[in-house]
């Protein structure tokens, strides 16, 4: 690995600037328009945008293919004018009335076909945006009632859909974003290990990888940095959604490092020490502004998350590895533990 330092690029999705609705209450802030959100990116230090297909083309299911392409080209021109690039595009397969029972794993063949066709249109959008990264968040690929589906058959249905999409476009890369639950009771592909297993079973394993979200790993009772390390070993960590989570609750999408700074430190460390970002990968954020935040300052969570990453990156780069190795060689893990704490607190 080169000794040159990685210059990280950052991304977020327009849904991260939102109106304050949560699972228990309605919106509390007036919306920003898409154009206003695009204007925020550069000033906040971001150059990449994460998209759902209908972020680019609202009401996509009621648009013709030519209308979809025309709208996408308009957005591409807007991004070019702001010096922004598209990092990922994902089909929103969890909100349609046709995906109530799942998308690729619905018990209805017609609904499964709808999910595949919607995904193809999403790939068309990605192509127009000059983006190779197609994200599959398999949100409703699970069940509330175990007896309603065959889990073995469902995994095959997901794999079949991935293979169809790989065949549809020879350039696209599929990034599976696993989550253990919510909105489903239990998901069929809950962790990055499951996702990478699917990748190796696909018709083109080199084009199927993963996107790890910190909170999703925590919701599975796992350590996000270990999940990232697993994917990095397989050379299949192609994006991250950094955020934080206070225990096994609903998906909170807290600002990165706000609940557990040491856990955040180890995520930054595993990325930095394993060459993440050197092949163009983005540091993506998926963080929600607090419900209490006034509208006019409702982008601080993005600014602070990016700054926290960079502050922790400096901590990673200035950690004295010689001292660390001395503790490890002596098997003095108590000493190492306190050394890390003092380093993070700046008391050394």
VOPAGU-2260 file (C-alpha; in pm, 1 decimal, decimal comma):
REM VOPAGU-2260
SITE   aa  ch    i         X         Y         Z
SITE  UNK   A    0       0,0       0,0       0,0
SITE  UNK   A    1     126,6     345,9     -89,3
SITE  UNK   A    2     251,4     575,8     184,9
SITE  UNK   A    3      56,3     870,6      39,4
SITE  UNK   A    4    -239,3     978,6     249,3
SITE  UNK   A    5    -588,3     919,7     120,8
SITE  UNK   A    6    -789,0    1230,8      37,2
SITE  UNK   A    7   -1139,9    1129,2     131,9
SITE  UNK   A    8   -1449,7    1239,7     -55,6
SITE  UNK   A    9   -1784,1    1266,2     120,0
SITE  UNK   A   10   -2144,7    1210,9      14,8
SITE  UNK   A   11   -2496,2    1221,6     155,8
SITE  UNK   A   12   -2847,5    1182,4      24,7
SITE  UNK   A   13   -3104,1    1463,1      -4,9
SITE  UNK   A   14   -3326,6    1276,3     246,3
SITE  UNK   A   15   -3070,0    1359,5     516,0
SITE  UNK   A   16   -3204,0    1716,5     513,3
SITE  UNK   A   17   -3559,9    1642,1     613,8
SITE  UNK   A   18   -3865,0    1772,9     793,8
SITE  UNK   A   19   -3824,8    1601,1    1131,4
SITE  UNK   A   20   -4084,5    1327,0    1101,9
SITE  UNK   A   21   -4002,4    1014,5    1300,6
SITE  UNK   A   22   -4183,1     682,4    1360,9
SITE  UNK   A   23   -4388,5     851,7    1631,0
SITE  UNK   A   24   -4467,0    1198,8    1498,5
SITE  UNK   A   25   -4530,9    1412,2    1188,0
SITE  UNK   A   26   -4299,9    1668,1    1019,9
SITE  UNK   A   27   -4204,6    1973,7    1224,6
SITE  UNK   A   28   -4009,5    2178,5     966,8
SITE  UNK   A   29   -4087,3    2319,9     626,1
SITE  UNK   A   30   -3921,5    2131,7     340,6
SITE  UNK   A   31   -3624,6    2251,3     142,2
SITE  UNK   A   32   -3661,9    2206,2    -231,2
SITE  UNK   A   33   -3432,2    1971,6    -420,2
SITE  UNK   A   34   -3261,2    2273,2    -577,8
SITE  UNK   A   35   -3197,6    2424,5    -235,2
SITE  UNK   A   36   -3050,6    2098,7    -108,8
SITE  UNK   A   37   -2812,8    2073,8    -405,8
SITE  UNK   A   38   -2691,5    2423,5    -321,6
SITE  UNK   A   39   -2587,5    2306,9      27,4
SITE  UNK   A   40   -2341,7    2034,7     -76,4
SITE  UNK   A   41   -2026,0    2223,6    -162,7
SITE  UNK   A   42   -2050,5    2463,3     131,8
SITE  UNK   A   43   -2077,5    2165,7     367,1
SITE  UNK   A   44   -1766,2    2001,4     215,4
SITE  UNK   A   45   -1942,2    1732,3       9,3
SITE  UNK   A   46   -1896,4    1645,8    -358,2
SITE  UNK   A   47   -2102,4    1326,3    -386,6
SITE  UNK   A   48   -2478,4    1271,0    -387,4
SITE  UNK   A   49   -2657,9     951,4    -296,4
SITE  UNK   A   50   -2988,2     907,7    -479,7
SITE  UNK   A   51   -3299,2     698,3    -474,9
SITE  UNK   A   52   -3444,4     666,4    -822,2
SITE  UNK   A   53   -3742,8     886,0    -734,3
SITE  UNK   A   54   -3519,0    1154,5    -585,0
SITE  UNK   A   55   -3406,1    1204,5    -944,5
SITE  UNK   A   56   -3741,3    1132,4   -1111,5
SITE  UNK   A   57   -4037,1    1200,0    -880,8
SITE  UNK   A   58   -4348,3     990,8    -949,0
SITE  UNK   A   59   -4130,7     752,1   -1148,8
SITE  UNK   A   60   -4394,4     478,4   -1179,0
SITE  UNK   A   61   -4617,9     712,3   -1378,2
SITE  UNK   A   62   -4348,6     833,9   -1617,9
SITE  UNK   A   63   -4260,9     697,9   -1960,1
SITE  UNK   A   64   -3907,1     582,4   -2027,4
SITE  UNK   A   65   -3837,7     891,8   -2237,9
SITE  UNK   A   66   -3969,6    1116,1   -1958,2
SITE  UNK   A   67   -3744,9     938,8   -1708,1
SITE  UNK   A   68   -3438,6     990,2   -1925,1
SITE  UNK   A   69   -3522,7    1354,1   -1995,1
SITE  UNK   A   70   -3566,2    1433,9   -1624,4
SITE  UNK   A   71   -3244,9    1250,4   -1536,4
SITE  UNK   A   72   -3047,4    1447,1   -1792,7
SITE  UNK   A   73   -3181,3    1767,8   -1644,3
SITE  UNK   A   74   -3059,7    1662,4   -1298,0
SITE  UNK   A   75   -2721,4    1559,2   -1443,0
SITE  UNK   A   76   -2678,7    1905,7   -1589,3
SITE  UNK   A   77   -2765,7    2058,1   -1252,9
SITE  UNK   A   78   -2505,6    1843,9   -1076,0
SITE  UNK   A   79   -2241,5    1930,6   -1335,7
SITE  UNK   A   80   -2309,0    2300,6   -1279,2
SITE  UNK   A   81   -2239,3    2253,4    -908,0
SITE  UNK   A   82   -1932,7    2033,2    -955,7
SITE  UNK   A   83   -2109,2    1736,4    -795,4
SITE  UNK   A   84   -2105,4    1368,2    -884,7
SITE  UNK   A   85   -2347,6    1084,7    -818,1
SITE  UNK   A   86   -2206,4     821,9    -584,5
SITE  UNK   A   87   -2491,0     568,2    -578,2
SITE  UNK   A   88   -2846,0     521,4    -706,6
SITE  UNK   A   89   -3097,1     289,5    -537,6
SITE  UNK   A   90   -3446,1     181,7    -644,5
SITE  UNK   A   91   -3702,1     268,5    -377,5
SITE  UNK   A   92   -3859,6     -76,8    -360,9
SITE  UNK   A   93   -4024,4     -47,6     -20,2
SITE  UNK   A   94   -4293,4     220,6     -60,4
SITE  UNK   A   95   -4501,9     102,4    -355,4
SITE  UNK   A   96   -4836,7     -70,7    -293,9
SITE  UNK   A   97   -4688,6    -345,4    -513,5
SITE  UNK   A   98   -4412,1    -422,9    -261,6
SITE  UNK   A   99   -4618,5    -463,3      55,5
SITE  UNK   A  100   -4529,3    -834,5      60,1
SITE  UNK   A  101   -4169,9    -775,4     -45,5
SITE  UNK   A  102   -4015,0    -680,2    -376,8
SITE  UNK   A  103   -3805,2    -964,0    -519,5
SITE  UNK   A  104   -3953,1   -1203,6    -261,0
SITE  UNK   A  105   -4321,3   -1119,6    -289,8
SITE  UNK   A  106   -4554,6   -1419,0    -309,5
SITE  UNK   A  107   -4694,8   -1257,5    -626,6
SITE  UNK   A  108   -4501,4   -1322,5    -949,0
SITE  UNK   A  109   -4640,9   -1000,7   -1100,2
SITE  UNK   A  110   -4513,3    -798,0    -805,3
SITE  UNK   A  111   -4171,0    -960,3    -827,5
SITE  UNK   A  112   -4159,8    -864,0   -1194,5
SITE  UNK   A  113   -4256,5    -504,9   -1106,3
SITE  UNK   A  114   -3955,4    -488,4    -870,6
SITE  UNK   A  115   -3721,1    -608,9   -1143,3
SITE  UNK   A  116   -3857,8    -361,6   -1399,2
SITE  UNK   A  117   -3836,8     -75,5   -1149,4
SITE  UNK   A  118   -3475,1    -174,6   -1081,1
SITE  UNK   A  119   -3394,9    -171,8   -1453,3
SITE  UNK   A  120   -3528,8     183,0   -1480,7
SITE  UNK   A  121   -3307,6     273,4   -1186,1
SITE  UNK   A  122   -3006,4     134,2   -1371,6
SITE  UNK   A  123   -3102,7     350,2   -1670,4
SITE  UNK   A  124   -3102,4     652,0   -1438,5
SITE  UNK   A  125   -2761,7     556,5   -1300,2
SITE  UNK   A  126   -2622,2     530,8   -1652,9
SITE  UNK   A  127   -2743,1     879,6   -1740,5
SITE  UNK   A  128   -2584,5    1011,2   -1420,1
SITE  UNK   A  129   -2254,9     837,3   -1510,8
SITE  UNK   A  130   -2275,7     627,8   -1196,7
SITE  UNK   A  131   -2181,0     258,0   -1182,6
SITE  UNK   A  132   -2297,2     198,5    -824,8
SITE  UNK   A  133   -2647,5      53,3    -794,2
SITE  UNK   A  134   -2750,8      -1,7    -431,4
SITE  UNK   A  135   -2994,3    -268,8    -320,0
SITE  UNK   A  136   -3134,7    -202,3      23,7
SITE  UNK   A  137   -3344,5    -517,2      55,4
SITE  UNK   A  138   -3583,1    -340,6     287,8
SITE  UNK   A  139   -3892,3    -562,1     261,3
SITE  UNK   A  140   -3710,4    -881,6     165,8
SITE  UNK   A  141   -3813,7   -1066,1     477,1
SITE  UNK   A  142   -4134,7   -1157,0     651,5
SITE  UNK   A  143   -4350,0   -1078,7     950,8
SITE  UNK   A  144   -4471,1   -1438,2     965,1
SITE  UNK   A  145   -4212,6   -1712,1     909,7
SITE  UNK   A  146   -4465,6   -1957,7     768,3
SITE  UNK   A  147   -4576,6   -1717,4     493,6
SITE  UNK   A  148   -4264,0   -1775,0     282,6
SITE  UNK   A  149   -3981,5   -2019,2     226,8
SITE  UNK   A  150   -3655,9   -1853,7     329,0
SITE  UNK   A  151   -3457,1   -2085,6     101,0
SITE  UNK   A  152   -3675,6   -1997,3    -196,3
SITE  UNK   A  153   -3663,3   -1627,8    -107,3
SITE  UNK   A  154   -3282,0   -1621,0    -114,2
SITE  UNK   A  155   -3298,7   -1780,9    -458,3
SITE  UNK   A  156   -3545,5   -1516,9    -575,2
SITE  UNK   A  157   -3314,1   -1238,1    -461,2
SITE  UNK   A  158   -3020,3   -1403,9    -636,0
SITE  UNK   A  159   -3222,3   -1450,4    -955,1
SITE  UNK   A  160   -3311,7   -1080,1    -954,3
SITE  UNK   A  161   -2947,5    -979,4    -903,1
SITE  UNK   A  162   -2844,1   -1196,0   -1197,0
SITE  UNK   A  163   -3112,0   -1041,2   -1418,8
SITE  UNK   A  164   -2982,7    -693,5   -1333,0
SITE  UNK   A  165   -2620,5    -792,8   -1392,6
SITE  UNK   A  166   -2722,6    -919,9   -1734,4
SITE  UNK   A  167   -2925,6    -606,0   -1807,2
SITE  UNK   A  168   -2617,5    -385,8   -1789,4
SITE  UNK   A  169   -2257,9    -513,7   -1815,5
SITE  UNK   A  170   -2106,2    -209,2   -1640,7
SITE  UNK   A  171   -2323,6    -167,4   -1334,7
SITE  UNK   A  172   -2198,9    -277,3    -992,0
SITE  UNK   A  173   -2454,0    -396,4    -737,7
SITE  UNK   A  174   -2395,2    -291,1    -376,6
SITE  UNK   A  175   -2607,9    -486,9    -130,4
SITE  UNK   A  176   -2690,7    -285,5     182,2
SITE  UNK   A  177   -2787,1    -530,0     459,2
SITE  UNK   A  178   -3008,3    -455,1     757,4
SITE  UNK   A  179   -3131,6    -707,5    1014,5
SITE  UNK   A  180   -3481,7    -567,2    1067,4
SITE  UNK   A  181   -3711,2    -268,6    1013,5
SITE  UNK   A  182   -3933,5    -238,1     826,3
SITE  UNK   A  183   -3952,3    -618,6     829,9
SITE  UNK   A  184   -3950,5    -821,7    1148,5
SITE  UNK   A  185   -3644,1   -1017,5    1032,3
SITE  UNK   A  186   -3465,6    -974,6     697,9
SITE  UNK   A  187   -3339,4   -1256,7     477,3
SITE  UNK   A  188   -3004,2   -1082,4     412,4
SITE  UNK   A  189   -2934,0    -922,7     752,5
SITE  UNK   A  190   -2553,6    -882,3     752,8
SITE  UNK   A  191   -2262,4    -818,9     520,7
SITE  UNK   A  192   -2166,0   -1185,4     548,4
SITE  UNK   A  193   -2500,2   -1282,9     397,4
SITE  UNK   A  194   -2457,9   -1019,4     125,5
SITE  UNK   A  195   -2109,2   -1135,9      29,8
SITE  UNK   A  196   -2230,3   -1494,5      23,4
SITE  UNK   A  197   -2487,6   -1387,6    -237,0
SITE  UNK   A  198   -2219,2   -1203,1    -430,2
SITE  UNK   A  199   -2010,8   -1516,9    -474,2
SITE  UNK   A  200   -2317,0   -1710,3    -593,2
SITE  UNK   A  201   -2402,6   -1452,6    -860,2
SITE  UNK   A  202   -2318,4   -1482,5   -1228,2
SITE  UNK   A  203   -2054,8   -1207,5   -1197,6
SITE  UNK   A  204   -1912,2   -1195,4    -841,8
SITE  UNK   A  205   -1669,3    -918,6    -935,9
SITE  UNK   A  206   -1965,4    -683,6    -982,4
SITE  UNK   A  207   -2151,4    -759,6    -659,9
SITE  UNK   A  208   -2030,8    -612,7    -332,5
SITE  UNK   A  209   -2159,8    -434,3     -28,0
SITE  UNK   A  210   -2246,3    -108,3     142,2
SITE  UNK   A  211   -2225,2    -110,5     521,9
SITE  UNK   A  212   -2425,7     126,1     738,4
SITE  UNK   A  213   -2298,3     167,2    1093,8
SITE  UNK   A  214   -2644,1     160,0    1254,2
SITE  UNK   A  215   -2750,5    -150,8    1063,6
SITE  UNK   A  216   -2454,4    -344,4    1202,4
SITE  UNK   A  217   -2528,2    -221,8    1553,5
SITE  UNK   A  218   -2893,2    -326,5    1517,2
SITE  UNK   A  219   -2766,3    -678,0    1443,0
SITE  UNK   A  220   -2563,5    -668,0    1765,9
SITE  UNK   A  221   -2239,4    -646,5    1568,1
SITE  UNK   A  222   -1937,1    -415,7    1571,0
SITE  UNK   A  223   -1943,7    -195,3    1256,3
SITE  UNK   A  224   -1565,7    -183,5    1219,4
SITE  UNK   A  225   -1548,8    -565,0    1223,1
SITE  UNK   A  226   -1819,0    -584,7     957,1
SITE  UNK   A  227   -1620,6    -335,8     749,9
SITE  UNK   A  228   -1302,6    -535,0     803,8
SITE  UNK   A  229   -1476,1    -850,6     682,4
SITE  UNK   A  230   -1590,0    -680,9     362,8
SITE  UNK   A  231   -1252,2    -513,7     311,6
SITE  UNK   A  232   -1078,7    -850,9     331,8
SITE  UNK   A  233   -1301,8    -970,6      48,1
SITE  UNK   A  234   -1239,5    -643,8    -143,2
SITE  UNK   A  235   -1613,3    -587,5    -147,2
SITE  UNK   A  236   -1662,1    -277,7      65,8
SITE  UNK   A  237   -1764,3     -31,8    -203,4
SITE  UNK   A  238   -1944,5     226,2       9,3
SITE  UNK   A  239   -2028,9     308,2     369,8
SITE  UNK   A  240   -2309,5     494,6     541,0
SITE  UNK   A  241   -2156,2     627,8     859,6
SITE  UNK   A  242   -2385,8     725,9    1143,8
SITE  UNK   A  243   -2445,5     620,5    1502,7
SITE  UNK   A  244   -2700,8     425,2    1701,3
SITE  UNK   A  245   -2787,1     419,4    2069,8
SITE  UNK   A  246   -2860,3      51,7    2125,4
SITE  UNK   A  247   -3104,7    -189,8    1967,6
SITE  UNK   A  248   -3382,4      59,2    1899,7
SITE  UNK   A  249   -3536,3     175,9    1573,9
SITE  UNK   A  250   -3287,5     294,8    1311,9
SITE  UNK   A  251   -3183,2     628,5    1463,5
SITE  UNK   A  252   -2925,8     754,3    1208,9
SITE  UNK   A  253   -2755,8     973,1    1467,0
SITE  UNK   A  254   -2466,0    1197,3    1370,0
SITE  UNK   A  255   -2145,9     996,9    1328,9
SITE  UNK   A  256   -1969,4     945,1    1661,5
SITE  UNK   A  257   -2241,5    1108,4    1868,3
SITE  UNK   A  258   -2333,0     796,1    2067,9
SITE  UNK   A  259   -1998,1     613,6    2084,6
SITE  UNK   A  260   -1683,6     801,2    1981,7
SITE  UNK   A  261   -1452,9     501,2    2028,9
SITE  UNK   A  262   -1669,5     285,4    1804,1
SITE  UNK   A  263   -1651,1     564,7    1547,3
SITE  UNK   A  264   -1271,2     580,9    1586,7
SITE  UNK   A  265   -1241,0     211,9    1504,6
SITE  UNK   A  266   -1453,9     252,2    1192,7
SITE  UNK   A  267   -1232,4     532,9    1066,8
SITE  UNK   A  268    -925,3     327,6    1153,9
SITE  UNK   A  269   -1029,0      14,2     967,4
SITE  UNK   A  270   -1109,9     221,1     658,3
SITE  UNK   A  271    -784,4     416,4     671,0
SITE  UNK   A  272    -558,7     119,4     739,6
SITE  UNK   A  273    -708,9     -98,3     466,9
SITE  UNK   A  274    -693,5     146,2     178,6
SITE  UNK   A  275   -1059,9     241,5     161,7
SITE  UNK   A  276   -1107,1     547,2     -56,9
SITE  UNK   A  277    -801,4     487,7    -273,4
SITE  UNK   A  278   -1008,2     347,1    -558,1
SITE  UNK   A  279   -1256,6     631,2    -552,9
SITE  UNK   A  280   -1485,4     504,0    -276,3
SITE  UNK   A  281   -1680,0     774,4     -93,5
SITE  UNK   A  282   -1729,2     822,8     277,3
SITE  UNK   A  283   -2107,2     831,0     272,9
SITE  UNK   A  284   -2318,7     963,0     557,3
SITE  UNK   A  285   -2675,2     863,3     637,3
SITE  UNK   A  286   -2762,4    1088,5     929,2
SITE  UNK   A  287   -3089,9    1246,4    1035,3
SITE  UNK   A  288   -3116,4    1596,7    1172,4
SITE  UNK   A  289   -3265,1    1607,1    1521,2
SITE  UNK   A  290   -3638,5    1666,1    1538,4
SITE  UNK   A  291   -3578,1    1966,6    1766,8
SITE  UNK   A  292   -3346,3    2151,2    1527,4
SITE  UNK   A  293   -3467,9    2482,0    1377,2
SITE  UNK   A  294   -3501,9    2473,5     998,7
SITE  UNK   A  295   -3240,8    2741,9     933,0
SITE  UNK   A  296   -2967,7    2536,7    1103,9
SITE  UNK   A  297   -3085,3    2190,1    1002,9
SITE  UNK   A  298   -2765,5    2091,3     818,2
SITE  UNK   A  299   -2532,4    2098,5    1120,0
SITE  UNK   A  300   -2554,7    1719,7    1161,5
SITE  UNK   A  301   -2391,7    1675,8     820,6
SITE  UNK   A  302   -2117,4    1927,8     888,6
SITE  UNK   A  303   -2042,8    1781,6    1232,5
SITE  UNK   A  304   -2040,1    1421,2    1107,1
SITE  UNK   A  305   -1785,9    1506,0     837,6
SITE  UNK   A  306   -1571,3    1699,3    1086,0
SITE  UNK   A  307   -1589,0    1412,0    1335,0
SITE  UNK   A  308   -1461,4    1173,3    1067,8
SITE  UNK   A  309   -1171,4    1406,4     987,6
SITE  UNK   A  310   -1090,6    1463,8    1357,3
SITE  UNK   A  311   -1085,3    1089,5    1418,0
SITE  UNK   A  312    -878,3    1039,9    1104,8
SITE  UNK   A  313    -615,0    1263,9    1261,1
SITE  UNK   A  314    -631,4    1049,4    1576,4
SITE  UNK   A  315    -578,3     736,7    1365,7
SITE  UNK   A  316    -283,0     888,7    1184,2
SITE  UNK   A  317    -114,2    1017,6    1499,9
SITE  UNK   A  318    -155,9     702,7    1708,9
SITE  UNK   A  319     189,7     584,8    1816,0
SITE  UNK   A  320     201,5     234,5    1669,4
SITE  UNK   A  321     527,0     156,1    1847,5
SITE  UNK   A  322     364,6     210,3    2186,8
SITE  UNK   A  323      59,9      15,8    2077,2
SITE  UNK   A  324     272,1    -280,1    1971,0
SITE  UNK   A  325     461,4    -275,2    2299,6
SITE  UNK   A  326     133,4    -314,1    2488,3
SITE  UNK   A  327      25,4    -592,1    2253,0
SITE  UNK   A  328     357,0    -776,0    2282,9
SITE  UNK   A  329     328,3    -765,1    2662,9
SITE  UNK   A  330     -35,6    -871,5    2639,3
SITE  UNK   A  331    -109,5    -566,2    2851,2
SITE  UNK   A  332    -450,8    -500,4    2705,4
SITE  UNK   A  333    -554,0    -294,7    3008,6
SITE  UNK   A  334    -263,4     -65,2    2932,5
SITE  UNK   A  335    -358,0     -54,5    2565,3
SITE  UNK   A  336    -718,1      22,2    2655,6
SITE  UNK   A  337    -619,0     322,8    2864,0
SITE  UNK   A  338    -364,9     437,2    2605,5
SITE  UNK   A  339    -638,8     451,3    2339,5
SITE  UNK   A  340    -868,1     640,9    2577,0
SITE  UNK   A  341    -597,7     896,1    2661,0
SITE  UNK   A  342    -518,1     937,9    2292,6
SITE  UNK   A  343    -882,5    1003,6    2208,9
SITE  UNK   A  344    -919,2    1243,2    2503,0
SITE  UNK   A  345    -603,7    1431,0    2404,7
SITE  UNK   A  346    -448,2    1388,6    2749,3
SITE  UNK   A  347    -119,6    1229,2    2638,9
